[in-house]
Amino acid sequence: MIGDRIRYITEKMHRAAVKSGRRLDDITLVAVSKTFPVERIIDAYRYGLRIFGESRLQEASGKIEHLKSFPDIKFHMIGHVQTNKIRMLKDYFSLIHSVDSLHLAEKMNSYFYSIHRVQDILIQVNLVNEPQKYGVKIEEFDEMMEKMKDFTCLRVRGLMFIPPFYDDPEMNRDNFRKMKALFDETREKYRKFKEFDILSMGMSDDFEIAIEEGANMVRIGSAIFGERG
């Protein structure tokens, strides 16, 4: 069944990519495996998936250690990172999507300096200033990006966005479009970030619209693994 789901999602991703003038290979799929057991990750791996998203550090660390024998598997941290748990990041994640404040960035930079690691990250943007969500507000965004230039152990690869929830995902099309515009403007303005190439947005309910509007990385969980218990 998981293989059928992956094929179905891949077909939808392909159609959305074509609509936006791109190829399927231009879009990276992150399978959101948080709360699902290692066995489900292995199932998805057998059907060709290689990148998995986790949001709880303690849960993720156990899975990552268990799967160390899979040499080409990668994990992304997609959830909020508390400053008192930064040391649990270690070298576990090829990409951290959720750098959501200057304070967190400062603490992360110091930690990765201490372990001699340069960590790839995304800046999480709170585009519509939802009070219940993490992320850098638009009015603070330029200040954040200016400061990020000074952090030698954080490599800024792009932006991440979690949109408001609507029953009709079409209602977020304009937000996805605005995020793509912000991504393009940021890449042009902050050329110091030479590998700024990732726009992570779109989940199980809205990834097609996100891709059509410019996402090149999507985070899909329940559409792959089924509903969480």
trRosetta pair geometry for C-beta under 8 A, 3 or more apart (Angstrom, degrees):
i j d omega theta_ij theta_ji phi_ij phi_ji
1 4 5.6 -53 -154 33 38 112
1 5 6.5 37 150 -19 68 103
2 5 5.5 -51 -150 35 37 114
2 6 6.4 38 152 -21 67 104
2 40 7.5 170 -95 -157 152 79
2 43 5.0 79 52 139 160 121
2 44 6.0 -102 163 -80 134 69
2 47 6.3 -161 115 -5 96 151
2 224 6.7 44 -154 174 89 70
2 225 7.1 12 -119 -106 111 46
3 6 5.8 -53 -148 35 32 111
3 7 6.4 31 155 -17 65 105
3 47 4.6 -166 -105 -110 78 135
4 7 5.8 -55 -149 37 31 110
4 8 6.3 32 153 -21 65 108
5 8 5.6 -56 -148 36 31 113
5 9 6.3 28 155 -16 66 106
5 223 6.4 169 -176 154 111 62
5 224 5.4 145 125 -132 126 39
5 226 7.9 -115 -72 -53 164 69
6 9 5.8 -55 -146 39 31 109
6 10 6.1 33 154 -22 65 109
6 44 6.9 146 -74 -140 132 79
6 47 5.0 140 35 132 160 136
6 48 7.0 148 155 53 148 101
6 49 6.6 -124 -125 -44 135 111
6 224 6.2 49 -79 -131 75 93
7 10 5.6 -55 -145 37 30 113
7 11 6.5 33 155 -21 64 103
8 11 5.9 -53 -153 32 29 111
8 12 6.7 26 151 -14 62 106
9 12 5.7 -57 -151 38 34 110
9 13 6.2 36 151 -21 68 106
9 29 7.3 103 130 -130 124 141
9 207 7.8 25 -157 71 99 148
9 220 6.2 130 -152 149 147 166
9 223 5.7 117 -85 131 122 121
9 224 6.5 -32 -19 -77 157 83
10 13 5.5 -51 -146 36 32 114
10 14 6.3 38 153 -24 64 103
10 24 7.0 46 -173 -155 82 137
10 29 7.7 -62 -92 -48 76 155
11 14 5.6 -52 -151 32 31 115
11 15 6.6 29 154 -17 64 103
12 15 5.9 -53 -149 35 33 109
12 16 6.3 28 155 -15 66 108
12 207 7.5 88 118 87 120 106
12 208 5.5 -80 168 -82 106 112
13 16 5.8 -59 -147 41 30 108
13 17 6.1 33 154 -23 66 107
13 24 5.9 87 114 -133 100 90
13 27 5.5 -154 -178 90 115 148
13 29 6.8 -66 -88 -72 164 114
13 207 7.1 -35 -91 132 86 121
13 208 7.6 -129 -89 -96 42 69
13 211 6.3 159 -144 -73 66 166
13 218 7.2 -147 -111 29 114 144
14 17 5.7 -55 -147 34 28 112
14 18 6.5 29 156 -19 63 105
14 24 4.3 -25 -100 -75 78 117
15 18 5.8 -54 -151 34 31 111
15 19 6.6 35 151 -21 63 104
15 208 7.4 -7 83 -138 99 113
16 19 5.6 -51 -152 32 35 115
16 20 6.6 18 155 -7 65 108
16 27 7.9 58 87 -62 105 163
16 207 7.5 -171 25 125 171 74
16 208 4.3 -158 -78 -150 136 69
16 209 7.7 -91 -135 -41 130 18
16 211 3.8 81 131 85 127 128
16 212 5.1 -94 -161 -52 91 79
17 20 6.0 -69 -153 45 32 101
17 22 4.6 -87 -173 86 87 90
17 23 5.8 6 145 138 134 10
17 24 5.2 179 33 -78 158 44
17 26 6.1 145 -150 54 124 105
17 27 5.4 -122 -84 -17 121 126
17 211 5.8 -63 -68 169 60 127
18 21 7.7 52 -175 -68 32 17
18 22 7.4 -111 -76 64 25 49
18 23 7.7 40 -77 -106 66 39
19 211 7.9 95 57 111 105 96
19 212 5.1 -23 98 -117 126 95
20 211 6.2 -139 -5 145 142 72
20 212 5.2 -175 -58 -141 105 38
20 213 7.4 -99 -102 -18 128 13
20 214 6.7 179 -155 -74 141 42
22 26 4.1 -88 175 53 122 154
22 27 7.1 113 116 -38 133 92
22 216 7.8 -117 -179 -105 170 93
23 26 5.1 114 59 -10 69 100
24 27 6.2 -69 -164 37 43 103
26 216 5.9 -79 151 -135 82 103
27 211 5.9 -3 -108 -125 144 118
27 215 7.3 55 -130 112 103 81
27 216 5.6 -136 -109 -153 56 51
27 217 7.1 171 -164 -81 63 29
27 218 6.6 11 179 0 111 104
28 51 6.7 13 174 36 105 158
28 198 7.8 -33 32 -129 136 104
28 216 6.5 49 12 144 87 72
28 217 4.4 -13 64 -109 103 81
28 218 7.5 171 85 23 55 60
29 49 6.8 -86 103 -125 116 98
29 51 6.9 151 93 58 57 109
29 217 8.0 -172 -72 -153 17 58
29 218 6.1 -19 -114 65 59 91
29 220 6.4 -34 -159 25 94 117
30 51 5.0 -71 -111 120 65 112
30 52 7.0 121 -170 -133 72 11
30 53 4.5 66 155 -43 115 115
30 76 5.5 -43 -138 33 134 142
30 78 7.1 138 138 -67 146 134
30 200 7.6 14 4 -141 139 116
30 217 6.4 40 -15 179 110 97
30 218 6.8 -164 29 92 81 42
30 219 4.7 -23 75 -107 114 67
30 220 7.2 141 76 22 58 65
31 41 7.8 146 104 -126 128 72
31 44 5.3 153 170 168 170 155
31 49 4.8 35 -23 -179 140 149
31 51 6.7 138 16 88 77 60
31 52 5.2 -36 73 -108 90 67
31 53 6.7 -175 84 13 35 84
31 220 6.4 -37 -113 75 50 80
31 221 7.2 108 -179 -100 54 49
31 224 5.2 -87 -139 86 100 171
31 225 7.4 110 180 -39 102 104
32 52 7.6 129 -110 -167 16 62
32 53 4.2 -36 -106 68 64 116
32 55 7.9 17 -159 -26 102 107
32 78 6.7 -65 -116 43 101 158
32 203 7.6 2 -13 -140 148 97
32 219 5.2 65 -57 172 114 88
32 220 6.2 -165 6 87 97 23
32 221 3.2 -57 74 -72 112 100
32 224 7.7 143 41 37 68 123
32 225 7.8 -112 80 8 68 126
33 36 4.9 -96 -167 55 69 113
33 40 6.8 167 -143 97 100 106
33 41 5.0 39 -141 -86 152 100
33 44 7.4 -138 -87 29 115 151
33 52 4.4 -7 2 -167 129 114
33 53 6.5 145 17 58 70 53
33 54 6.3 -33 70 -75 87 77
33 63 7.4 161 116 -177 129 165
33 221 7.2 -163 -55 -126 25 90
33 225 6.8 127 -115 -57 60 150
34 53 6.8 -50 -25 112 95 76
34 54 5.2 129 -80 -138 84 51
34 55 4.6 -4 -94 21 153 94
34 56 6.3 112 -145 7 109 91
34 59 7.0 85 -145 100 73 142
34 60 7.7 -36 -103 -70 81 94
34 78 7.6 -114 -34 55 128 111
34 79 7.1 90 -92 -38 153 127
34 221 7.0 -40 39 -119 84 139
35 59 7.5 -12 -75 -178 40 162
35 228 5.1 36 102 -137 146 126
35 229 7.8 -160 158 39 122 77
36 40 4.3 -76 164 66 118 146
36 41 6.8 140 106 -45 109 79
36 221 8.0 -179 -18 -163 126 97
36 225 5.0 -77 -86 -169 155 154
36 228 7.5 -108 -61 -105 81 88
37 40 5.5 105 62 4 67 97
37 41 7.7 -125 111 0 43 89
38 41 5.5 -55 -156 35 41 114
38 42 6.4 41 149 -21 72 103
38 63 5.4 -179 -88 -130 90 84
38 66 5.2 -59 -113 107 151 148
38 67 6.6 -169 -147 -54 108 103
39 42 5.6 -52 -150 35 34 113
39 43 6.6 41 149 -23 64 101
40 43 5.4 -45 -151 30 37 117
40 44 6.6 34 152 -15 65 103
40 225 5.5 58 170 -136 136 112
41 44 5.8 -57 -152 39 33 108
41 45 6.2 39 148 -25 66 106
41 52 5.7 8 -134 -104 113 158
41 63 6.7 101 -8 -167 159 123
41 67 6.7 -65 112 -79 138 148
42 45 5.3 -50 -145 34 34 118
42 46 6.5 39 154 -24 64 101
42 67 7.6 -160 -73 -109 86 111
43 46 5.9 -55 -156 30 29 112
43 47 7.0 12 151 -5 62 107
44 47 5.9 -65 -154 44 36 103
44 49 4.3 -29 154 46 97 134
44 52 7.5 118 87 -90 139 109
44 224 6.3 43 -111 165 128 125
44 225 7.3 -48 -59 -79 129 89
45 48 7.8 165 -177 29 29 10
45 49 6.0 -86 -88 70 37 76
45 50 7.0 80 -128 -93 77 47
45 70 6.5 -53 -155 -146 155 152
45 73 6.4 -32 -114 -95 128 114
49 52 7.3 87 139 -68 114 82
49 224 7.6 57 -66 -155 160 146
50 72 5.7 -49 -144 131 124 95
50 73 6.0 -146 -161 -115 66 47
50 74 6.1 45 143 20 85 90
51 74 4.8 -18 -108 74 74 104
51 75 7.6 160 -159 -93 59 21
51 76 6.3 35 178 -16 101 110
51 94 7.8 -89 -126 54 101 132
52 73 7.1 -2 5 -175 112 100
52 74 7.3 164 24 88 68 52
52 75 5.4 -30 72 -110 87 70
52 76 7.2 -175 89 24 37 77
53 75 7.5 141 -98 -163 23 64
53 76 4.8 -28 -104 71 74 101
53 77 7.8 121 -155 -125 69 8
53 78 4.2 22 -171 -15 115 134
53 97 7.6 2 -135 -4 115 138
53 219 5.4 20 -21 -144 169 104
53 221 7.4 -92 67 -74 115 98
54 57 7.9 114 127 -92 117 32
54 59 6.6 -163 -164 95 119 97
54 60 3.6 124 135 -97 155 115
54 63 6.9 178 -87 51 144 139
54 64 8.0 -98 0 -45 157 103
54 75 5.9 -4 7 -169 113 113
54 76 7.3 158 24 79 66 50
54 77 6.3 -39 74 -109 80 54
54 78 6.9 145 64 21 27 88
54 79 7.2 -67 130 5 51 109
55 60 7.7 155 34 -49 22 122
55 77 7.2 112 -106 -165 39 63
55 78 5.3 -57 -80 73 88 80
55 79 2.5 95 -158 -36 88 128
55 80 7.6 39 -169 23 96 55
56 59 4.2 50 88 23 111 114
56 60 6.2 165 80 -18 54 91
56 79 6.4 9 -51 51 47 159
57 60 5.6 -59 -139 40 28 111
57 61 6.1 31 164 -27 66 105
57 77 7.5 11 -88 -124 79 122
57 81 7.2 78 -55 -124 122 83
57 85 5.3 168 30 159 157 128
57 88 4.2 84 162 113 136 136
57 89 7.0 -72 -126 -71 123 55
58 61 6.1 -50 -146 27 27 110
58 62 7.1 25 156 -15 58 104
58 88 7.0 -51 -69 -161 57 153
59 62 6.3 -63 -163 33 31 109
59 63 6.7 23 151 -13 66 110
60 63 5.8 -62 -152 39 36 109
60 64 6.0 31 157 -20 72 109
60 75 6.5 134 -168 176 112 145
60 77 7.1 38 -148 -100 177 84
60 92 6.7 109 133 148 111 146
61 64 5.8 -55 -142 37 30 110
61 65 6.3 30 159 -18 64 106
61 88 6.1 -90 -55 -176 137 99
61 90 7.6 91 -118 16 109 127
61 92 6.4 -88 -105 -96 70 157
62 65 6.0 -56 -148 36 27 108
62 66 6.3 28 154 -20 63 111
63 66 5.6 -61 -150 37 30 113
63 67 6.1 6 161 -2 68 115
63 75 7.7 133 99 -99 111 142
64 67 6.2 -70 -142 48 27 97
64 68 7.1 61 153 -63 61 79
64 75 5.5 -73 -94 -9 111 157
64 92 4.9 37 158 -151 175 108
65 68 6.0 -18 -160 -30 35 113
67 70 5.0 -29 175 22 89 117
67 73 5.6 -60 146 80 123 160
70 73 4.0 43 110 -11 119 123
74 94 4.4 -25 -161 4 117 141
74 95 7.9 46 159 9 122 90
75 92 6.1 -35 73 154 131 86
75 93 5.4 -84 100 -109 87 66
75 94 6.8 133 58 8 46 85
76 93 5.9 83 -132 -159 28 103
76 94 6.6 -55 -79 60 69 81
76 95 4.7 -16 -119 71 98 92
76 96 7.2 170 -166 -91 70 27
76 97 6.0 53 166 -27 115 105
77 81 6.6 37 154 -64 140 115
77 89 6.9 -50 -42 -125 158 97
77 92 7.7 80 -51 94 108 105
77 93 4.5 -42 -16 -107 96 161
77 95 7.6 -154 32 102 68 51
77 96 4.5 -6 59 -120 111 76
77 97 6.6 -157 92 20 58 76
77 98 6.4 -96 124 25 89 107
78 97 4.6 15 -118 39 61 135
78 98 6.1 104 -179 -36 28 114
78 160 7.8 -170 -143 -159 77 151
78 219 5.9 120 -133 -134 153 148
79 98 6.0 -55 106 -22 15 167
80 98 5.6 -130 -89 161 36 140
80 100 6.5 -40 -118 13 85 144
80 134 5.0 137 -96 -18 117 161
81 85 6.4 -137 -170 80 74 101
81 86 6.4 77 158 -93 120 68
81 89 7.0 14 -139 -69 141 118
81 96 7.1 -14 -28 -162 142 127
81 98 6.1 142 -8 93 89 113
81 99 7.9 -16 32 -91 121 53
81 104 6.5 120 77 -158 98 127
81 108 7.5 68 98 -79 147 116
82 85 4.6 67 67 15 93 107
82 86 7.8 -122 95 -41 51 67
83 86 5.9 -12 -159 -30 43 112
83 103 7.1 -56 -75 136 138 100
83 104 6.1 -132 -78 -109 91 70
83 107 4.8 19 -141 104 102 177
85 88 4.9 -29 177 19 83 122
85 89 7.9 106 131 -34 74 79
86 89 5.8 -31 -174 -1 52 116
86 107 5.6 -154 -50 137 160 109
86 108 5.9 -149 -143 -93 128 63
86 111 4.8 -154 138 -43 123 163
87 90 7.5 42 165 -58 51 66
87 111 6.4 -144 -83 -142 59 129
89 92 6.2 -140 179 34 46 103
89 93 6.4 -61 -163 15 89 114
89 96 7.2 -12 -142 -82 131 134
89 108 7.6 26 17 -132 165 95
89 111 7.2 91 47 123 122 143
89 119 7.7 15 146 -120 136 153
90 115 7.4 -161 -146 -161 49 171
91 115 7.2 -146 -55 137 94 137
91 117 5.8 -156 -99 -109 96 153
93 96 5.4 84 112 -66 143 77
93 119 7.6 45 80 -154 94 109
94 120 6.5 0 158 49 56 126
95 120 4.9 -49 -104 103 70 112
95 121 7.1 150 -163 -101 63 26
95 122 6.8 41 175 -18 105 98
95 157 6.7 -68 -130 44 111 152
95 198 7.6 -59 -148 105 147 178
96 99 6.2 79 115 -41 111 90
96 108 7.7 -148 79 -145 164 150
96 119 6.4 19 4 158 119 119
96 120 7.2 156 19 95 71 58
96 121 4.7 -21 66 -114 96 80
96 122 7.0 -153 98 25 53 71
97 121 7.8 -178 -80 -163 12 59
97 122 4.7 -6 -140 47 50 125
97 124 6.6 74 141 -72 72 99
97 160 4.3 98 -178 -83 93 160
97 200 5.5 -91 -133 89 117 161
97 219 7.7 6 -88 -69 172 140
98 122 7.4 32 -34 72 28 93
98 124 5.0 19 -138 -41 50 138
98 134 6.9 47 -169 101 102 137
98 160 6.7 -71 -78 76 50 153
99 104 5.9 -174 -151 105 67 117
99 105 5.3 68 -174 -82 120 88
99 108 6.7 -84 -113 16 111 159
99 121 4.7 39 -19 174 134 131
99 122 6.7 170 25 82 94 43
99 123 5.6 -57 79 -106 100 50
99 124 6.3 165 62 3 42 86
99 154 7.3 90 -99 -159 162 139
100 104 6.2 42 52 32 65 151
100 123 7.8 128 -93 -168 36 56
100 124 4.2 -28 -90 62 85 121
100 126 7.6 66 -157 -35 102 101
100 134 4.1 16 175 157 165 107
100 135 4.9 -73 -143 -83 103 31
100 136 6.3 -163 -166 -34 50 68
101 104 4.6 95 60 7 86 101
101 105 6.9 -148 96 -6 47 86
101 134 7.6 -87 -32 -166 97 97
101 136 6.7 160 -92 -80 42 79
101 144 7.9 -120 -159 -113 29 124
102 105 5.5 -55 -149 36 35 115
102 106 6.4 40 153 -23 67 102
102 136 7.9 85 -37 -106 74 113
102 140 7.8 -114 -24 165 113 119
102 143 7.4 -49 -65 120 141 98
102 144 5.4 -137 -71 -114 94 81
102 147 5.7 37 -135 77 115 158
103 106 5.9 -52 -152 31 30 113
103 107 6.6 24 154 -13 63 107
104 107 5.8 -59 -150 40 33 109
104 108 6.1 32 154 -19 68 109
105 108 5.7 -56 -144 38 30 111
105 109 6.2 33 158 -23 65 106
105 121 7.8 153 -117 120 90 166
105 144 7.5 127 -2 -160 153 93
105 147 7.2 117 93 112 142 115
105 148 6.5 -76 -174 -99 153 83
105 151 6.2 -96 162 -66 103 161
105 154 6.3 -58 -159 -16 90 175
106 109 5.9 -55 -148 33 26 111
106 110 6.6 25 155 -16 61 106
106 151 7.6 -129 -99 -95 44 120
107 110 5.9 -56 -152 36 31 111
107 111 6.5 29 153 -18 64 107
108 111 5.7 -58 -149 37 33 110
108 112 6.2 21 160 -11 69 108
108 119 6.9 -96 165 61 112 145
108 121 7.4 85 131 -78 155 150
108 153 7.9 -156 130 100 74 103
108 154 6.1 72 108 -80 113 123
109 112 6.2 -58 -142 42 27 102
109 113 6.2 34 155 -23 62 107
109 151 4.1 -107 -103 -149 142 108
109 152 7.3 99 -163 43 110 56
109 153 5.0 135 -153 57 65 98
109 154 5.1 -72 -89 -18 89 110
110 113 5.7 -54 -150 34 28 115
110 114 6.6 30 152 -23 62 105
111 114 5.7 -57 -155 31 33 112
111 115 6.8 3 157 3 67 105
112 115 6.1 -64 -144 49 37 94
112 117 4.7 -95 -161 76 89 88
112 118 6.8 101 154 -103 130 23
112 119 4.8 -114 -108 -10 153 114
112 153 3.9 171 98 150 110 128
112 154 6.8 128 43 -64 148 69
113 116 7.6 28 -175 -76 32 36
113 152 7.1 70 -92 73 106 99
113 153 4.6 -138 -61 -28 70 151
117 153 6.6 74 87 -164 54 109
118 152 7.5 -79 -107 144 101 63
118 153 5.3 -133 -107 -148 57 54
118 154 7.5 -156 -161 -63 67 12
118 155 5.5 61 161 -30 104 109
119 153 6.4 40 13 152 85 79
119 154 5.8 -24 67 -112 88 59
119 155 6.8 -170 88 21 35 83
120 155 5.0 -37 -99 73 57 107
120 157 5.0 30 -168 -30 99 132
120 195 8.0 -72 -122 108 106 134
121 154 5.3 -20 13 -165 132 100
121 155 6.8 142 18 67 74 52
121 156 6.1 -38 73 -104 88 51
121 157 6.6 159 67 15 33 91
122 156 7.6 94 -115 -156 29 65
122 157 5.9 -58 -76 67 71 89
122 158 5.2 -25 -119 78 96 72
122 159 5.9 118 -172 -142 99 8
122 160 4.2 89 125 -26 135 104
122 198 6.1 -89 -92 95 115 120
122 200 5.7 -27 -129 18 172 127
123 136 6.0 -22 173 12 105 135
123 141 7.9 108 144 -143 141 86
123 144 6.6 125 -145 132 137 133
123 145 7.4 -52 -57 -82 169 81
123 148 7.4 -74 -72 -73 126 154
123 156 6.5 8 -30 -143 102 110
123 158 7.7 -138 26 115 77 33
123 159 5.4 -35 66 -112 84 67
123 160 7.0 -178 83 23 34 79
124 134 6.2 33 110 115 144 95
124 135 4.4 -106 130 -109 93 81
124 136 6.7 134 85 4 59 80
124 159 7.7 126 -102 -168 21 64
124 160 4.7 -35 -99 75 68 104
124 161 7.4 150 -155 -82 62 35
124 162 7.5 4 -159 -1 109 96
125 135 5.3 41 137 -177 12 116
125 136 5.6 -45 -112 61 55 86
125 138 7.4 56 -169 -76 106 67
125 141 6.7 22 -123 -105 105 121
125 159 5.5 3 -13 -166 120 114
125 160 7.0 163 13 73 74 48
125 161 5.4 -27 61 -90 96 86
125 179 6.9 160 72 -124 138 98
125 182 6.9 124 -147 118 173 156
126 129 5.8 84 132 -94 107 32
126 130 6.1 -131 -164 37 104 75
126 133 5.5 157 -120 99 108 107
126 134 6.9 -144 -65 123 116 28
126 135 3.1 144 -44 85 81 114
126 136 6.4 179 15 64 84 27
126 137 5.4 -33 70 -84 108 56
126 138 7.8 -113 83 -26 67 68
127 135 7.7 -43 -15 138 53 147
127 138 6.5 57 -143 -57 45 107
127 161 6.0 21 -23 -137 121 119
127 163 7.6 -21 43 -108 127 66
127 175 5.9 129 98 -159 148 98
127 178 6.3 123 -166 101 136 122
127 179 6.1 -77 -79 -76 147 92
127 182 7.6 -147 -111 -9 107 156
128 163 7.9 57 6 -149 125 63
128 164 6.1 -40 59 -36 148 114
128 175 6.6 -50 -40 -117 120 123
129 137 5.5 43 -98 -128 89 106
129 138 7.3 -75 -51 11 96 94
130 133 4.2 47 85 16 113 114
130 164 6.2 160 -73 -88 137 90
133 162 6.2 -158 -152 79 135 118
135 161 7.8 65 -132 -121 147 54
135 162 7.3 -150 -54 33 138 95
136 140 5.5 -128 -171 90 87 104
136 141 5.4 113 131 -96 119 68
136 144 5.0 -42 -138 -24 149 166
137 140 4.8 72 62 19 85 104
137 141 7.1 -120 98 -41 41 81
138 141 5.4 -27 -148 -14 36 123
138 182 7.9 -107 -120 -109 98 140
140 143 5.5 -62 -167 46 60 114
140 144 5.8 65 138 -29 84 106
141 144 5.7 -59 -152 35 31 113
141 145 6.4 24 156 -16 67 106
141 182 7.6 -64 179 -161 163 125
142 145 5.7 -54 -145 38 34 108
142 146 6.3 37 155 -21 66 104
143 146 5.8 -54 -149 34 30 113
143 147 6.5 26 154 -15 63 108
144 147 5.9 -62 -153 38 29 108
144 148 6.3 35 151 -30 66 105
145 148 5.4 -46 -146 25 35 118
145 149 7.5 53 153 -32 58 88
145 156 7.8 106 -133 -159 77 171
145 186 6.6 -143 -111 -144 153 106
145 189 7.8 57 129 101 152 117
145 190 5.4 -110 170 -70 123 152
146 149 6.2 -41 -173 6 37 114
147 150 6.1 -56 -173 26 50 110
147 151 7.5 46 140 -26 73 103
148 151 5.6 -52 -156 22 49 115
148 154 6.8 -91 -155 95 89 123
148 156 5.4 52 160 -52 139 140
148 193 7.6 10 116 -72 122 122
149 190 7.4 -137 -73 -154 103 109
149 192 5.4 40 -124 92 102 159
151 154 4.3 1 125 35 127 108
155 193 7.9 129 -175 -145 62 86
155 195 6.4 9 169 58 115 126
156 190 7.9 -22 90 125 144 139
156 193 4.6 -56 77 -127 107 133
156 196 6.1 3 114 -94 90 95
157 193 7.8 -159 -82 177 21 115
157 195 5.7 -37 -114 117 74 97
157 196 6.4 167 -165 -115 25 42
157 197 6.4 -51 -174 43 78 69
157 198 4.8 26 135 19 100 120
158 183 6.7 15 -160 -139 93 109
158 196 5.7 132 -77 -166 61 64
158 197 6.1 -83 -62 65 118 28
158 198 3.2 -156 20 67 149 69
158 199 5.6 -119 177 -63 130 44
158 200 6.8 122 103 -8 122 85
158 217 7.9 131 85 15 151 130
159 179 6.8 -163 113 -172 134 97
159 182 6.8 57 -49 107 177 108
159 183 5.3 -130 28 -94 128 91
159 186 6.9 107 -43 43 125 158
159 198 7.5 -177 33 98 44 70
159 199 5.8 5 61 -121 89 67
159 200 7.1 -156 101 33 47 75
160 200 4.2 -16 -109 71 82 112
160 201 6.9 157 -159 -65 48 72
161 175 7.5 -179 161 149 139 103
161 176 7.7 165 92 -108 144 58
161 179 4.7 -70 -28 -118 162 150
161 199 7.9 -4 8 -175 107 81
161 200 7.3 163 22 89 62 64
161 201 4.2 0 59 -96 99 119
162 201 7.7 -157 -72 -127 29 80
162 203 7.9 31 -131 -31 78 127
163 172 4.2 59 164 -142 158 136
163 175 5.0 122 -126 102 114 146
163 176 7.0 -43 -69 -58 138 79
163 201 7.1 75 -32 -165 98 111
163 206 7.0 -58 45 82 137 162
164 172 6.8 -174 55 -94 75 104
164 175 7.2 168 18 -53 89 166
166 169 6.4 154 74 -90 98 30
166 171 4.0 -77 123 58 173 133
166 172 6.2 -175 22 -37 122 92
168 171 5.1 93 88 -18 91 103
169 172 5.7 -48 -171 28 61 109
169 205 5.2 180 -70 138 130 92
169 206 3.7 -172 -155 -96 132 98
169 209 5.6 -179 135 9 110 143
170 173 5.5 -12 -168 -24 55 115
170 209 6.6 -172 -101 -98 48 148
172 175 4.7 -54 -163 42 71 117
172 176 5.9 74 138 -25 87 97
172 206 5.8 12 58 -156 136 155
172 209 6.6 115 80 108 92 142
172 210 8.0 -15 114 -71 119 82
173 176 5.8 -56 -152 36 32 110
173 177 6.3 33 151 -21 66 106
173 209 5.3 -100 -92 -173 81 124
173 212 7.9 -29 -133 84 100 118
173 213 6.2 167 -159 -60 68 139
174 177 5.4 -51 -147 35 34 115
174 178 6.4 37 152 -20 65 103
175 178 5.6 -51 -147 35 33 111
175 179 6.5 35 152 -20 64 103
176 179 5.6 -53 -150 34 33 113
176 180 6.6 35 152 -20 65 102
176 201 6.0 171 -123 122 89 140
176 202 7.4 50 -116 -65 129 90
176 206 7.9 -161 -56 152 135 120
176 209 6.1 163 7 132 160 92
176 210 5.1 -147 -126 -115 138 59
176 212 8.0 69 116 71 146 77
176 213 3.8 101 122 80 115 151
176 214 7.0 163 157 40 92 89
176 215 6.9 -60 -157 -37 114 102
177 180 5.8 -52 -152 33 32 112
177 181 6.6 34 149 -18 63 104
177 213 4.9 -100 -72 -155 62 123
177 214 7.5 108 -116 7 44 119
178 181 5.6 -52 -150 36 35 113
178 182 6.4 36 150 -19 66 103
179 182 5.5 -51 -147 37 35 112
179 183 6.2 41 151 -23 65 104
179 199 6.8 133 137 -165 105 116
179 201 5.8 79 109 -37 160 163
179 213 7.8 78 56 126 95 120
179 214 7.6 -172 91 74 85 120
180 183 5.5 -50 -147 34 32 116
180 184 6.4 31 154 -17 64 104
180 199 6.5 51 -104 -165 66 164
180 213 5.5 -149 -22 150 137 82
180 214 3.3 86 -112 53 132 157
180 215 7.7 -97 -78 -49 101 50
181 184 5.9 -55 -148 37 31 109
181 185 6.2 29 155 -17 65 109
182 185 5.7 -56 -144 40 30 111
182 186 6.0 31 157 -21 65 109
183 186 5.9 -58 -146 36 25 110
183 187 6.4 25 157 -19 62 107
183 199 4.7 -16 -108 -92 161 120
183 214 7.1 178 50 136 140 133
184 187 5.9 -54 -147 34 29 111
184 188 6.5 25 156 -14 63 109
185 188 5.9 -62 -152 39 30 109
185 189 6.0 19 157 -14 68 115
186 189 5.8 -60 -136 43 28 105
186 190 5.7 -17 179 22 69 112
186 196 7.0 -130 119 172 98 146
187 190 7.2 -67 -120 56 16 78
187 191 7.7 58 166 -91 51 58
187 193 7.6 -100 -122 80 56 108
187 196 4.9 -174 -111 107 82 123
187 197 7.8 81 -114 -81 130 47
188 191 7.3 -15 -174 -62 26 90
190 193 5.2 31 125 10 105 107
190 196 7.0 97 90 -44 101 164
191 194 7.3 40 169 -86 62 61
193 196 4.0 66 118 -47 113 116
197 216 7.6 -57 153 76 73 150
198 216 6.4 -124 -137 77 51 106
198 217 5.4 13 -163 -9 98 135
199 214 6.0 -8 89 129 158 93
199 215 5.4 -132 108 -125 99 49
199 216 5.5 85 46 22 84 84
199 217 6.7 167 79 27 42 87
200 215 7.0 56 -144 -152 17 100
200 217 4.1 -37 -100 85 75 117
200 218 7.5 170 -154 -82 63 22
200 219 6.6 52 -179 -33 103 107
201 210 4.8 -156 112 -151 85 126
201 215 4.7 -128 62 -98 80 120
201 217 7.8 85 13 75 43 72
201 218 7.4 -31 90 -105 32 65
202 206 5.7 -131 -136 102 68 78
202 207 3.7 96 162 -121 112 59
202 208 7.7 156 -153 8 129 24
202 209 7.2 178 -112 67 106 67
202 210 2.7 -144 -70 51 112 155
202 211 6.2 37 -82 -35 171 71
202 215 4.7 -150 -6 42 124 175
202 218 4.0 -50 90 -121 112 100
202 219 7.1 144 85 28 59 65
202 220 7.9 -21 126 -62 85 87
203 206 6.2 39 49 43 67 85
203 207 6.2 -141 65 -58 10 90
203 210 8.0 86 0 -15 45 150
203 218 7.1 178 -82 -175 27 87
203 219 5.4 -27 -101 81 78 84
203 220 6.3 150 -163 -95 49 51
203 221 7.2 -14 -164 13 100 90
204 207 6.8 -6 -104 -17 12 111
204 220 5.2 109 -80 -145 68 76
204 221 6.1 -78 -44 50 119 64
204 222 4.9 -28 -65 54 170 88
204 223 3.9 167 -139 -19 102 106
204 224 7.9 -127 -100 -4 107 73
206 209 5.1 -49 -173 42 82 113
206 210 5.8 87 127 -27 87 101
207 210 5.3 -55 -144 39 37 116
207 211 6.2 38 157 -21 70 103
207 215 7.4 -106 -156 78 67 152
207 218 4.2 67 -141 -157 116 145
207 220 5.9 -25 -51 -76 153 109
207 223 8.0 -108 8 27 131 156
208 211 5.9 -54 -150 35 29 109
208 212 6.4 31 152 -19 64 107
209 212 5.6 -53 -148 36 33 114
209 213 6.3 16 157 -7 66 111
210 213 6.1 -70 -149 46 27 100
210 214 7.9 -79 171 59 56 54
210 215 4.0 19 148 -8 95 143
210 218 6.1 133 87 -102 134 105
211 214 7.8 -177 -169 41 25 14
211 215 5.1 -72 -84 61 44 98
211 216 8.0 96 -127 -85 73 34
211 218 6.6 -42 -60 -53 98 130
215 218 5.8 79 135 -69 137 84
220 223 5.2 -55 -176 53 109 112
220 224 5.5 103 122 -22 100 110
221 224 6.4 -93 -169 38 19 99
221 225 6.0 -41 177 28 63 113
221 228 7.7 -5 143 -44 125 109
222 225 6.4 -74 -119 60 29 79
222 226 6.4 -47 -160 128 66 15
222 227 5.5 31 -146 -94 116 46
222 228 6.7 -88 -92 -18 99 80
225 228 7.9 39 102 -71 117 72
